[in-house]
Amino acid sequence: MAAAPTKRPNNRHHELQQVISNLIQGVLLLDPRGSIEWANQAALEMHGCKRIAQLGGDPAGYRKRFVLRYLNNHLLTAKQYPLHRLARGECFDGIAVEVTRRSNGDFRRVLELRGFQVLGTRGAVDSLALVIKDMTAEECADERFERTFAANPAPAVILQLDESRYIKANHGFLEMTGFTANEVVGRPFRDLDALRDAEHREQAIAAMRQHRTIPQQEAVLRVKGGVDKFVIVAGQPIEIADKPCVLFTFNDLDARKRAENSLRLSEERFAKAFRLAPVPMLICARSGWRVLAANDAFAAVTGYKLPDIQGRSVREIGFWDAAKVLEDLRVSIDSGQEVRNREAPLLTREGATIECLLSAEPMSIRDEACVLCVVQDITERKRSDADVVRAIETVMKDTSWFSHTVLEKLAQIRHPVGTRGELAALTPREAQVLELICKGHSDSEIAATLKLSRNTVRNHVANLYGKIGVKRRSAAVVWGRERGIASY
């Protein structure tokens, strides 16, 4: 309902007032002498009033009740108040002010005002009209956007499309680029191209001009000092003050690019070292034991070149003559144990057997679980060791004419210097257990051979490991064979 006027309006105004009383916009009328003669309900609510008398009755009374500020926070002087300007016969449009009440500090509105004269049928000024639009919600939304934009940690700028100039830049963007706000705001797009060298530049430019979303993509941004920075950029169409704009947001890719370059260089160095290493090496995927890479030394020893075996399963190729080798290798790696110098005879492409020691190390290549296998060819060493042992055993078959000193010398050749004391520390039973271990017997087989329980055998093995300083069966085999416990 319209507010009750202080005096009955003229009949010629009555119908017009009935129409405008229900408008969403506020309307306030002054008579030609400057008194407030009428206001619709919307105008009263925009001032926090219920009755027209609460508006002050005239421009001076209005000014005593309400404080007006421009949106830059500057107070309006008495002469600048819209009602005073209307009373002086001025017309104006699009004045935006913040209105607060002197009697209520919590009241606040943002109003856009337009003032003009209403002429009668004979051209005389009949009344003075103030049309009011409540902009409080829009202004609050703008304030929230400003706060959110400024606080956003992601670097961002806003480009106004009509003028193709940047109108805002947040702290994240200034920090990333090294520019000041004055060096960005007002700068044309062509001078600070947010889509420079973008992956899909033509499509991105077209989307920007059509005020559509620009999908994120890699680009290069020219920052302070003319330095290029790798970024991921995306564009979101927005409107500010009813003008089409684009909000560009960025992710700094420099750190990732540096890491990628460092990784690439590391991979290149590893690939070169792997290929040129004199020791045969093989890289397999842990899933299915597919061959991923083999170096030149591996090809020279086995006769298999990489194109012949890449992508094929080790089992399918048949490198090792026993599936147990691969199973033991898998169990050890899966349990986190080291695999060092494990005997694993290798089959060449021609079917020949090469005596080898196999070491393996888990590794990751481009997030795929892999195994680096290193092969040591010990065929010649084993052949030489076997020849020496056979020669010694042949000579020592008849030792009746050898002196005690010569026998000791030969014994030291067969059992190297320093091993007597080590072997003497073992009990006869521990020596028996070590000999059977060196011959490849399991605990169950040792128990059956020595007619002992498996628990007793385990105790002997544990004591044996402690005395010779090893932790694994393979290490015990190497220790024993180096000291002549069992022949190859």
C-alpha positions as CSV (number, residue, x, y, z in Angstrom):
1,M,0.0,0.0,0.0
2,A,1.1,3.6,-0.6
3,A,2.1,5.7,2.3
4,A,-0.4,8.2,3.6
5,P,0.5,11.6,2.2
6,T,0.9,14.6,4.5
7,K,-1.8,16.4,2.4
8,R,-4.3,15.2,-0.1
9,P,-2.8,15.1,-3.5
10,N,-4.2,17.1,-6.4
11,N,-6.8,15.2,-8.4
12,R,-4.7,15.3,-11.5
13,H,-2.0,13.5,-9.7
14,H,-4.2,10.8,-8.1
15,E,-4.4,8.3,-10.9
16,L,-0.6,8.6,-11.6
17,Q,0.2,8.1,-8.0
18,Q,-2.0,5.0,-7.9
19,V,0.1,3.5,-10.8
20,I,3.5,4.3,-9.4
21,S,2.7,3.4,-5.8
22,N,3.0,-0.3,-6.8
23,L,6.3,0.1,-8.7
24,I,9.3,-1.8,-7.6
25,Q,11.4,1.3,-8.0
26,G,11.0,4.0,-5.4
27,V,9.4,7.3,-6.3
28,L,9.5,10.4,-4.2
29,L,7.7,13.7,-5.2
30,L,8.5,17.2,-4.2
31,D,6.1,20.1,-4.8
32,P,7.5,23.1,-6.7
33,R,8.2,24.8,-3.3
34,G,10.5,21.8,-2.3
35,S,8.3,20.0,0.3
36,I,8.1,16.2,0.2
37,E,4.5,15.7,-0.9
38,W,4.3,12.0,-1.6
39,A,6.4,8.8,-1.7
40,N,5.4,5.2,-2.7
41,Q,5.9,2.2,-0.4
42,A,9.1,1.2,-2.2
43,A,10.8,4.6,-1.6
44,L,9.8,4.4,2.1
45,E,11.2,0.9,2.5
46,M,14.5,1.9,0.8
47,H,14.9,4.5,3.6
48,G,13.8,2.2,6.4
49,C,10.6,4.3,7.0
50,K,6.9,3.4,7.5
51,R,5.5,6.9,7.1
52,I,6.3,9.8,4.8
53,A,6.8,12.1,7.7
54,Q,9.9,10.0,8.7
55,L,11.6,11.3,5.5
56,G,11.9,14.8,7.0
57,G,9.3,16.8,5.2
58,D,11.7,18.7,3.0
59,P,15.3,18.6,1.7
60,A,16.8,20.1,4.9
61,G,14.8,17.7,7.2
62,Y,15.9,14.8,4.9
63,R,19.5,15.8,5.4
64,K,19.1,15.8,9.2
65,R,17.9,12.2,9.2
66,F,20.0,10.6,6.5
67,V,23.8,10.6,5.7
68,L,24.7,10.2,2.1
69,R,28.1,9.1,0.8
70,Y,29.4,8.4,-2.7
71,L,30.6,4.9,-3.2
72,N,34.2,6.1,-2.9
73,N,33.3,6.9,0.7
74,H,33.2,10.7,0.3
75,L,30.4,12.5,2.1
76,L,28.0,14.5,0.1
77,T,27.8,18.2,1.0
78,A,24.5,19.9,1.6
79,K,24.3,21.2,-1.9
80,Q,25.1,17.8,-3.3
81,Y,22.1,16.1,-1.7
82,P,19.7,15.0,-4.5
83,L,16.7,16.6,-2.9
84,H,18.5,19.9,-2.7
85,R,19.5,19.7,-6.3
86,L,15.9,18.8,-7.3
87,A,14.6,21.8,-5.4
88,R,17.0,24.0,-7.2
89,G,15.6,22.8,-10.5
90,E,18.5,20.5,-11.5
91,C,18.0,17.2,-13.4
92,F,20.4,14.3,-12.9
93,D,20.8,10.6,-13.6
94,G,22.7,7.6,-12.4
95,I,24.0,9.0,-9.0
96,A,24.9,6.1,-6.8
97,V,25.1,6.8,-3.1
98,E,25.3,4.9,0.2
99,V,22.5,5.9,2.6
100,T,22.6,5.5,6.3
101,R,20.3,6.8,9.1
102,R,21.7,9.0,11.8
103,S,19.4,7.4,14.3
104,N,20.3,3.8,13.4
105,G,23.9,2.9,12.6
106,D,23.0,-0.6,11.4
107,F,20.8,0.7,8.6
108,R,22.6,0.9,5.2
109,R,21.4,1.0,1.6
110,V,23.0,1.6,-1.7
111,L,20.7,3.6,-4.0
112,E,20.9,4.8,-7.6
113,L,19.0,8.1,-8.0
114,R,17.5,10.0,-11.0
115,G,15.9,13.4,-10.7
116,F,13.7,15.3,-13.2
117,Q,10.9,17.8,-13.4
118,V,7.3,16.8,-14.0
119,L,5.6,19.4,-16.2
120,G,1.9,20.2,-16.3
121,T,-0.3,20.5,-19.3
122,R,0.7,24.2,-19.8
123,G,4.4,23.4,-19.5
124,A,4.8,24.7,-15.9
125,V,6.6,22.6,-13.4
126,D,3.9,20.6,-11.6
127,S,6.2,18.5,-9.3
128,L,9.8,17.3,-8.9
129,A,10.4,13.5,-9.1
130,L,13.2,11.4,-7.5
131,V,13.3,7.9,-8.9
132,I,15.2,5.5,-6.7
133,K,16.7,2.0,-7.5
134,D,17.9,-0.2,-4.7
135,M,21.4,-1.5,-5.6
136,T,22.3,-2.9,-2.2
137,A,22.2,-6.5,-3.2
138,E,24.2,-5.9,-6.4
139,E,26.8,-3.8,-4.4
140,C,27.1,-6.5,-1.8
141,A,27.6,-9.2,-4.5
142,D,30.3,-7.0,-6.0
143,E,31.9,-6.5,-2.7
144,R,31.9,-10.3,-2.1
145,F,33.4,-10.9,-5.6
146,E,36.1,-8.3,-4.9
147,R,37.0,-9.9,-1.6
148,T,37.0,-13.4,-3.1
149,F,39.0,-12.3,-6.1
150,A,41.6,-10.6,-4.0
151,A,41.9,-13.5,-1.5
152,N,42.0,-16.2,-4.2
153,P,45.5,-17.8,-3.9
154,A,45.4,-18.8,-7.6
155,P,46.8,-16.1,-9.8
156,A,44.0,-14.3,-11.7
157,V,43.3,-11.3,-13.9
158,I,40.1,-9.9,-15.4
159,L,40.0,-8.7,-19.0
160,Q,37.2,-6.4,-20.2
161,L,36.3,-7.5,-23.7
162,D,34.8,-4.3,-25.1
163,E,38.1,-2.4,-24.6
164,S,40.3,-5.5,-24.6
165,R,42.1,-4.2,-21.4
166,Y,42.8,-5.7,-18.0
167,I,40.7,-4.1,-15.2
168,K,41.8,-6.2,-12.2
169,A,44.7,-8.4,-11.1
170,N,44.9,-10.2,-7.7
171,H,47.9,-10.6,-5.4
172,G,48.6,-14.1,-6.7
173,F,49.0,-12.9,-10.3
174,L,51.2,-9.9,-9.2
175,E,53.4,-12.2,-7.1
176,M,53.7,-14.8,-9.9
177,T,54.6,-12.2,-12.6
178,G,56.5,-9.6,-10.6
179,F,54.3,-6.8,-12.0
180,T,52.7,-4.1,-9.9
181,A,48.9,-3.5,-10.1
182,N,49.5,-0.3,-12.1
183,E,51.6,-2.3,-14.6
184,V,48.6,-4.7,-15.2
185,V,45.4,-2.7,-14.8
186,G,44.6,-0.8,-18.0
187,R,47.1,-2.8,-20.0
188,P,45.8,-4.1,-23.4
189,F,45.5,-7.8,-24.1
190,R,48.0,-7.7,-26.9
191,D,50.7,-6.4,-24.6
192,L,50.0,-9.1,-21.9
193,D,48.7,-12.0,-23.8
194,A,47.2,-14.5,-21.4
195,L,46.9,-17.1,-24.2
196,R,50.4,-16.8,-25.7
197,D,51.5,-20.1,-27.3
198,A,48.4,-21.8,-25.8
199,E,47.9,-25.4,-26.9
200,H,44.6,-24.5,-28.6
201,R,45.1,-20.8,-29.1
202,E,42.8,-20.3,-32.1
203,Q,39.9,-22.0,-30.3
204,A,40.6,-20.1,-27.1
205,I,40.7,-16.7,-28.8
206,A,37.4,-17.5,-30.5
207,A,35.8,-18.6,-27.2
208,M,37.1,-15.4,-25.5
209,R,35.6,-13.1,-28.2
210,Q,32.3,-15.0,-28.0
211,H,32.3,-14.7,-24.2
212,R,32.4,-18.5,-23.7
213,T,34.4,-20.7,-21.3
214,I,38.1,-21.3,-22.3
215,P,39.1,-24.8,-21.2
216,Q,42.4,-25.0,-19.3
217,Q,45.5,-25.6,-21.4
218,E,49.2,-25.0,-21.3
219,A,50.5,-21.6,-22.4
220,V,53.5,-19.3,-21.9
221,L,53.1,-16.0,-20.1
222,R,55.7,-13.2,-20.5
223,V,56.4,-11.9,-17.0
224,K,58.5,-9.1,-15.5
225,G,61.9,-8.6,-17.2
226,G,60.7,-10.3,-20.4
227,V,61.0,-13.8,-18.9
228,D,58.8,-16.6,-20.2
229,K,56.8,-18.6,-17.6
230,F,55.0,-21.9,-18.3
231,V,51.5,-21.8,-17.0
232,I,48.1,-23.6,-17.2
233,V,45.5,-21.0,-18.1
234,A,41.7,-21.2,-18.1
235,G,39.1,-18.5,-18.9
236,Q,35.6,-18.0,-17.4
237,P,33.1,-15.5,-18.9
238,I,31.7,-13.0,-16.3
239,E,30.1,-9.6,-16.3
240,I,31.2,-6.6,-14.3
241,A,29.0,-3.5,-14.3
242,D,27.0,-5.1,-17.1
243,K,30.1,-5.3,-19.3
244,P,31.3,-8.7,-20.7
245,C,34.6,-9.7,-19.1
246,V,36.8,-12.8,-18.9
247,L,38.4,-14.1,-15.7
248,F,41.7,-15.7,-16.5
249,T,43.2,-18.0,-13.8
250,F,46.7,-19.5,-13.9
251,N,48.7,-22.4,-12.4
252,D,52.4,-21.9,-12.4
253,L,54.1,-24.8,-14.3
254,D,57.7,-23.7,-13.9
255,A,58.4,-26.0,-10.9
256,R,56.8,-29.0,-12.8
257,K,58.7,-28.2,-15.9
258,R,61.9,-28.0,-14.0
259,A,61.2,-31.3,-12.4
260,E,60.2,-32.8,-15.8
261,N,63.4,-31.6,-17.4
262,S,65.5,-32.9,-14.4
263,L,63.8,-36.2,-14.7
264,R,64.3,-36.3,-18.4
265,L,68.0,-35.6,-18.0
266,S,68.2,-38.2,-15.2
267,E,66.5,-40.7,-17.5
268,E,68.8,-39.9,-20.3
269,R,71.9,-40.3,-18.1
270,F,70.5,-43.6,-16.7
271,A,69.7,-44.9,-20.2
272,K,73.2,-44.0,-21.5
273,A,74.9,-45.6,-18.4
274,F,72.6,-48.7,-18.7
275,R,73.3,-49.1,-22.4
276,L,77.1,-48.7,-22.1
277,A,77.7,-50.6,-18.9
278,P,80.1,-53.5,-19.3
279,V,78.0,-55.8,-17.1
280,P,75.0,-57.6,-18.7
281,M,71.8,-55.9,-17.5
282,L,68.1,-56.4,-18.1
283,I,65.0,-54.4,-17.0
284,C,61.8,-56.3,-16.6
285,A,58.3,-55.2,-15.6
286,R,57.3,-56.9,-12.4
287,S,53.9,-57.7,-13.9
288,G,54.4,-60.7,-16.1
289,W,58.2,-60.3,-16.2
290,R,58.0,-58.6,-19.6
291,V,61.4,-57.4,-21.0
292,L,61.5,-53.6,-21.2
293,A,65.2,-53.1,-21.9
294,A,68.5,-55.0,-22.3
295,N,71.9,-53.4,-22.6
296,D,74.6,-54.1,-25.2
297,A,76.6,-56.4,-22.8
298,F,73.5,-58.6,-22.3
299,A,73.1,-58.9,-26.0
300,A,76.8,-59.8,-26.4
301,V,76.7,-62.5,-23.7
302,T,73.3,-64.1,-24.6
303,G,73.0,-63.4,-28.4
304,Y,69.6,-61.8,-27.8
305,K,69.2,-58.3,-29.2
306,L,66.6,-56.0,-27.7
307,P,64.1,-55.9,-30.7
308,D,64.0,-59.7,-30.5
309,I,62.9,-59.9,-26.8
310,Q,61.3,-56.5,-26.0
311,G,57.8,-56.9,-24.7
312,R,58.1,-60.7,-24.4
313,S,58.0,-62.6,-21.1
314,V,61.2,-63.9,-19.6
315,R,59.5,-67.3,-19.2
316,E,58.5,-67.3,-22.8
317,I,62.1,-66.5,-23.9
318,G,63.6,-69.0,-21.6
319,F,66.6,-67.1,-20.3
320,W,66.8,-69.3,-17.2
321,D,66.7,-73.1,-17.3
322,A,64.5,-73.3,-14.2
323,A,61.2,-71.6,-13.3
324,K,62.2,-71.8,-9.7
325,V,64.8,-69.1,-10.3
326,L,62.1,-66.6,-11.3
327,E,59.8,-67.6,-8.5
328,D,62.5,-67.3,-5.9
329,L,63.4,-63.9,-7.4
330,R,59.8,-62.7,-7.2
331,V,59.3,-63.9,-3.6
332,S,62.5,-62.2,-2.5
333,I,61.6,-58.9,-4.2
334,D,58.0,-58.9,-3.0
335,S,59.1,-59.4,0.6
336,G,61.6,-56.6,0.3
337,Q,64.7,-58.7,0.6
338,E,67.9,-58.0,-1.3
339,V,68.8,-60.3,-4.2
340,R,72.6,-60.4,-4.5
341,N,74.8,-62.9,-6.3
342,R,72.3,-65.7,-6.5
343,E,73.4,-68.6,-8.7
344,A,71.2,-68.7,-11.8
345,P,72.6,-70.4,-15.0
346,L,71.6,-68.4,-18.1
347,L,70.6,-70.0,-21.4
348,T,71.9,-68.2,-24.5
349,R,70.0,-67.9,-27.8
350,E,72.0,-70.9,-29.1
351,G,71.0,-73.0,-26.1
352,A,74.4,-72.9,-24.3
353,T,74.5,-72.6,-20.5
354,I,76.4,-69.7,-18.9
355,E,77.2,-70.0,-15.2
356,C,76.0,-66.7,-13.7
357,L,75.4,-64.9,-10.5
358,L,72.1,-62.9,-10.6
359,S,71.5,-59.7,-8.6
360,A,68.2,-57.8,-8.7
361,E,66.9,-54.4,-7.5
362,P,63.3,-53.2,-7.6
363,M,62.8,-49.8,-9.4
364,S,60.1,-47.6,-10.8
365,I,60.0,-46.3,-14.4
366,R,57.2,-43.9,-15.2
367,D,55.2,-45.2,-12.3
368,E,55.5,-48.8,-13.4
369,A,57.0,-51.3,-11.0
370,C,60.1,-52.9,-12.6
371,V,63.2,-55.0,-11.7
372,L,66.8,-54.3,-12.7
373,C,68.6,-57.6,-13.2
374,V,72.4,-57.6,-13.2
375,V,74.1,-60.8,-14.5
376,Q,77.7,-61.7,-13.7
377,D,79.3,-64.4,-15.9
378,I,81.3,-66.7,-13.7
379,T,81.8,-69.5,-16.2
380,E,85.6,-69.0,-16.5
381,R,86.0,-68.6,-12.8
382,K,84.2,-71.8,-12.0
383,R,86.1,-73.6,-14.7
384,S,89.4,-72.4,-13.2
385,D,88.4,-73.2,-9.7
386,A,87.4,-76.7,-10.7
387,D,90.7,-77.3,-12.6
388,V,92.7,-76.2,-9.5
389,V,90.7,-78.4,-7.2
390,R,91.0,-81.4,-9.5
391,A,94.8,-80.9,-9.8
392,I,95.2,-80.7,-6.0
393,E,93.0,-83.8,-5.4
394,T,95.0,-85.7,-8.0
395,V,98.3,-84.8,-6.4
396,M,97.1,-85.5,-2.9
397,K,95.9,-89.0,-3.7
398,D,99.5,-90.1,-2.9
399,T,101.1,-87.9,-0.3
400,S,103.5,-90.5,1.2
401,W,106.6,-88.8,-0.2
402,F,105.5,-85.2,0.5
403,S,106.9,-83.4,3.5
404,H,104.6,-82.0,6.1
405,T,105.4,-78.5,5.0
406,V,104.5,-79.2,1.4
407,L,101.2,-80.8,2.5
408,E,100.3,-77.7,4.4
409,K,101.1,-75.5,1.4
410,L,98.8,-77.6,-0.8
411,A,96.1,-77.6,1.9
412,Q,96.3,-73.8,2.0
413,I,95.8,-73.7,-1.8
414,R,92.7,-75.9,-1.5
415,H,91.6,-74.2,1.7
416,P,92.8,-70.5,1.5
417,V,94.8,-68.9,4.3
418,G,92.8,-67.8,7.2
419,T,90.0,-70.4,6.8
420,R,91.4,-73.0,9.3
421,G,90.5,-70.9,12.3
422,E,87.1,-70.0,10.9
423,L,86.3,-73.7,10.2
424,A,87.7,-74.8,13.5
425,A,85.1,-72.6,15.2
426,L,82.3,-74.9,13.8
427,T,81.2,-78.0,15.5
428,P,81.4,-81.2,13.5
429,R,77.6,-81.2,13.2
430,E,77.6,-77.5,12.0
431,A,80.3,-78.4,9.5
432,Q,78.1,-81.3,8.2
433,V,75.1,-78.9,7.9
434,L,77.2,-76.3,6.0
435,E,78.5,-79.0,3.6
436,L,74.9,-80.1,2.8
437,I,73.7,-76.5,2.4
438,C,76.5,-75.9,-0.1
439,K,75.3,-78.9,-2.0
440,G,71.9,-77.4,-2.3
441,H,70.0,-79.5,0.3
442,S,66.9,-78.0,2.0
443,D,66.4,-78.2,5.7
444,S,64.1,-81.2,5.2
445,E,66.7,-83.0,3.2
446,I,69.4,-82.2,5.7
447,A,67.2,-83.5,8.5
448,A,66.6,-86.8,6.6
449,T,70.3,-87.2,5.7
450,L,71.6,-86.6,9.3
451,K,68.5,-88.3,10.9
452,L,67.7,-85.1,12.9
453,S,64.4,-83.2,13.4
454,R,63.8,-80.1,11.3
455,N,63.8,-78.0,14.5
456,T,67.3,-79.3,15.4
457,V,68.5,-78.5,11.8
458,R,67.1,-75.0,12.1
459,N,69.0,-74.5,15.3
460,H,72.2,-75.7,13.8
461,V,71.7,-73.4,10.8
462,A,71.0,-70.4,13.0
463,N,74.2,-71.1,15.1
464,L,76.1,-71.6,11.9
465,Y,74.9,-68.2,10.4
466,G,76.0,-66.5,13.6
467,K,79.5,-67.9,13.6
468,I,80.3,-67.2,9.9
469,G,78.5,-63.8,9.9
470,V,75.9,-64.3,7.2
471,K,72.1,-63.9,7.2
472,R,71.1,-65.8,4.1
473,R,71.5,-69.3,2.7
474,S,73.1,-68.0,-0.5
475,A,75.7,-66.2,1.5
476,A,76.4,-69.3,3.5
477,V,76.9,-71.2,0.2
478,V,79.4,-68.6,-1.1
479,W,81.2,-68.6,2.3
480,G,81.5,-72.4,2.4
481,R,82.5,-72.9,-1.2
482,E,85.2,-70.2,-0.9
483,R,86.7,-72.3,1.9
484,G,86.5,-75.6,0.0
485,I,83.6,-77.1,2.0
486,A,82.0,-78.5,-1.2
487,S,83.3,-78.5,-4.7
488,Y,81.3,-76.9,-7.5
